[in-house]
């Protein structure tokens, strides 16, 4: 069973930065696509950023130009660099991975709070 473990969340002031990490228990080459989602209280879970096995990235409009998704294959880890954070970025952030065979895995989530 694949495991995804997120880290790097916390409390940050508006305009600040955080970097989230998602470490996979196995090789990331198993995955067709990896992604970050977020869920604010009372709202649905939404896609934030995705990265394919080939390195193609995509972003939600709300984070374009501020967030960057990247992957370190040697460390089996995906990152989400978040800059110019806003209060509306406050949410639980989840790591997601999809294998070539169609299996989907989720991490346990990490809280990001943007507040002064």
Secondary structure, DSSP 8 states (H G I E B T S, - for coil): ---EEEE--EEE-TT--EEEEEEESS-GGGEEEEEEEEE-TTS--EEEEEEETT--EEE-GGGTTTEEEEEEGGGTEEEEEE-S--GGG-EEEEEEEEETTS-EEE---EEEEE--
